[in-house]
Amino acid sequence: MTEPVSESSPSTRRAAKPYAKYLVLYLILTIGSVWALTLFYLLAYDFAVDTLGELGLRNPVVVVILHSPAIAALLVLFLYDRWRGLANFGRSLVPRKKDLLWIPALLALMFGYIFAIRYLCILFGIDVPPEPQSPVQMVLTFLELFYMEVGMVAIAIGWFGFFLPFMHRLTGKHVSSGVLTGLGIAVFVAPGNVFASFELAIAWPLYAAQLCVLCIGMSFLLSRMKGNVLFFLLPFWASASGSAMQLYYFAIPTQFVQLTLFAVLVAALYLVLKRQAGGGELDPPFAFPGYLEREYTVRMGAVFPGSGDRSREGRSETRSEAEPVGAGREATS
């Protein structure tokens, strides 16, 4: 008789073992590639420029690396379960009917957030652009950001479609997984701060802290949404538009305001989800690969249920070793 899976049990620590190779591959293709390119330019700049050209958003090498989180995640899904793995991830992007109201609510909240940042900066004497864009310009800027914010979709697919659920599998905890994911993204984007400007480089620690708070909130939210990264992409898209709409400058004093306000929003999200759970436990962290597959998605009311259950097919592990963290609670919910 196997013991129930708990967050501190040995079986939890072993949970990552069958899939550790995918995590290693993901980190090599993302953090490994961006830092390899960075070191190449730092150690042999003239040769690097002659070989690959100046680093810029239109450089094909830069474009590939900025999209490496999505490339790596899709490759992992394919290696894990071939076309069925990719199809199951696609199914996870379809919102359940009961979650649809969250989309306008999150967008409205994030638009309120970017305007609140401007007025809080004014209140505390922090410099802001004298005139923000007109409402029409703001709408156009918001729409343009979807393709101008290079790597935004890749972050959603890679860091929240694979890395966060893997951290959930590894730790079984929202906060730990959120912090690890935030640090992972921060390390991935750090070379861009180094090359962009000195101001961005010294702002990086605050940016890393912001990402950790963001990812903790996303751990709560995406677990409620059963791993649908659409619910990360839409609010992130809105929140990233503040400086582009000339509501505020990306500067260290502004980052402190953003960090504080976002921490308040994450705390509020936790309380809302807690209340929706009837004062009980929050939804268990969605974990790789369970959130992609049939037994999980059918039980949780997916619109298009996952096909197959690759995590158990042909494996000799016991149920407690093969299931994602929290699977025991999911089976009884």
N, C-alpha and C positions, 0 to 999 in steps of 0.2 A: 504494500500500500504506500503510495507516494505521498509525501507531505505537501500541503498547500504552498504555492509559490508566494514568498514574501520578499519585500524589498531588500532584506539583509541576508537572505538565505544563500548558501553556496550555489544553488541552481540558478539564482539570478545572475551571479557573477559568471556562470558558465553559459548564460543565455546568448552572449555575443559570439561564443566560440565557433559555431558552424558558419558564421557569416563574417568573421573577422577579415577575411581576405578582401571582401568588398569594401570595407572601411579603409583598409590600407590602399587599395587601388584608387578610391575616391580622393584620399588625401594627397597621393602622389600626383594625380592629374590636376588637382586644384591648387592647393598650397605649394606643392612641389614644383609645379610648372611656373607659377608666377614668381616664386623666389629664385628659381633657376634663371629665369630671364632677367630678373633684377640684378643678381650677382654677375651675370654675363656683362651687363651694361656698366656696372660699377667697377668691375675689374679690367675691362677691356673696351672702354667706351668707343674709341675711334673705330676699332675693328668691328664692334657690334653695329654701329651706325652704317658702316660700309656694307655690312652683310645683310642686316635686317631693316635698316632705315631708322629714322627718328621715331621715338615712341610717341604715339598719338592715337586718338580714338579711331582713326581711319587706317591705321597700320593693320594689315591682315593678321599678323601674329598677335597683336594686342586684342583684336576682336575675338579671336579664337580663345585666348586665355581668359578674357572677361566672361565668355560664355562657357568656360570649362566646368563650372558647377553643374550646369544642365547636361552638358555632354557626358560628364562622368556619371551622373545619376542615371541617365538613360542607358548608358553602357552597363552599369551595375544591374539595372532592371532586366536588361536583355540577357546578360550572363546568368542571372539568377533563374529566370523562367522564360527566356526567349520572347517570342512575340506576345505570349500570354501575359508576361510580366509587364510589358509596355501597355498592353490593352487594359490591364487591371488598374494601372496608374491613371490612364485616361478616364476610366470609370470613376475613380475617386474624385475627379474634378467636377462632377455633376452634383450640384447642391440638392440636398433633400428638401422637400416642400416646406417642412417645418423650420428650416434654416434660412429661407429666402428673405425674411424680414431683417435678418442681420446685415444683409448687404447694404441697403440704404442707411440703416442705422450706423454702421461702421463708417461709411463714406461721410455722412453728416457729422459724426463725431470728429473725424480727422480734419475735415474742413474747419470745424469749430476750433480745433487744436491749433492750426496754423495761424488763424486770426488772433487767437488768444495769445500766442507767442508774441506777435507784433505789439499788442496792447500792453502786455506785461513788460516787454522791453522798454516801451515808452514810459511806463510807470516807474521803472527802476533806473531810468536815465541811460539806457543802452542804445547806441546808435542804430537807427533803422533807415531804410531808404525813404526819402521825403515823400515820394508819391508812388503808391503801389500801382500795379496795372489796372486798367479798366476792367469791368466785369466781363466784357467780350474777350479781351486779351487774356484774362485769367482762364476762361474756358478753353481757348485755343492752346494756351500754354499747357494746361492739364492734359489735353489730348495729344499734344506733341511729345510730352514726356514719356509716353508709353514706348516710343521707339528711340527717343533721344537719351533717356536714362539707360545707358548701355549696361547690360548685365542685370537689370531689375528682375526680368522674367527668369533669368538663369539662377539668380539667388533663390527665387521662390521654388523652382523645380529641384535644385540641388541641395541647398542647405535646409529647406523645410520639407522637401519631398523625400529626401533620403537621410541626411545627417541628423536632423532633429529626431525623427522616429528611431534611428539607430541608437541615439543617446537615451531615448526613452527605454529602449530594450536593455541598454547597458545599466542604467541607473534606477529605472522605475520611478523617477521623481521629476516633477515639473521644474522646480527651481534649478536643480543640478543640471538637467538637460538644457534648460534655457541659457544658463551661464556658459556651459561648454559650447553651445552653438554660437552664442554671441562672440565668444573669444575666437572660435574658428573663423567666423566671417571677418572679424577684426584683423586677424593675422593675414587672411587672404587679401584684404584691401590695403593693408599697410604700405606696400611698395608704391601704390598710387599716391598716397599722401607724401611719401618721401620725394618722389619725382615732381609732384605738382607744385609745392611751395613749402617754405620753412614754416609758415603759419599753419598749414594743414598737418605738417609733421608733428608740431608741438600740440596740436589739438587732438592727436590720435588717441591718447589715453581716455579722454572724455568721450570720444566717439565710441571707443570700445565699451565703456560703461553704458552708454546709450543703447548699444546693440544688445548688451546682456539683459537690460531691462525690457527691451523690445521682445527678445526671444523668450523671456519668462512669460510675458503676456501672450505671445503666440503659442506657447506650450499649453496654456490654459485654454485658449480659444480654439486652436486646431484640434485639440483632443475632444472638445465639445462638438466640432464639425467633422469628426471622424477622418482627420488627415487631409481635408480639402484645402490645398494651398491657395485656392482662389481667395479665401478669407484672410490670407496674409497679403496677397498681391494688391488687392483693391485699396485697403487702408494705407498700405505703404506707398502706393502710387500717389494717393492724395496727400499724405504727410510730406512726401519728398518734393512737392510742388511749391512749398512756402517761399523758399529763397528765390526760385525761378519766377514767381509772381511778384517779386520785389517787396514782399511783406517784411522781410528781415534779412540780415546778413548772416552768412555762416561764419561765426566768430566765437571765440571762447566764452565771452560773457553770455551770448545767446545760447550756447550749448548747456550752460548751467541751468538756464530757464527751461530749456527743452527737457533736460534730464529730470528736473524736479516735477514738471507737469506730467511727463509721461509716467513717472513712478506713481503719481496720484491716479492716473487713468488705469494703470495696471491693477492697482489695489481696488479700484472701483469695479473693474472687470471681474476680479476674483469674488467680490461680494455679490455681484449680480449672478454669476454662475453658481455660487454657493446657494443663493436664494432659489434659483431655478431647480437646483437639486433637492429642494425641500429641506435645506439645512443639513443634509447628509454629505457624503463624500463627493468630490468633483468626479467628472468622468475620468477613468484611468487613462494614463498617457497612451496615445496610439503608438504602436511600435512596429518597426520593420521586422518581418514582412507581413505580419498579421492583418494590418489595415488594408492590404491589397486584395485579400483572398476571400473565398466564398463564405466560409463559416463565420467570419467576422462581419462581413458587409451585409449578409442576409439578416443576421441577428440584429444589427444596428439600423436596419431600414434603409439601405442604400437604394437609390433609384434604379441603377443598373448593377446588380450584384456581381462581385468578382467571380471569375471562372477558375475553378480548381483550387487546390490547397497545396502548393509546391513545398511549403515548409514541413509537411508531414509525409509527402510521397516518397516511399522507398527509404525512409530514415529509420534508424534503430534506436534513436533517443527515446527516453521516457517522455510522457506528456509534459511533466514539469520542466524538462530540459528543452523541449522543442518549442513550447509556446512562448510568445512574447510576455514580458513582465505585465502582470495585471490580468492575464488571460483567465485565471481562476475566478477573478471578480466578474469578468465579462460573461463567463458561462452562467453565472447565477443572477445576472442583472436582467 
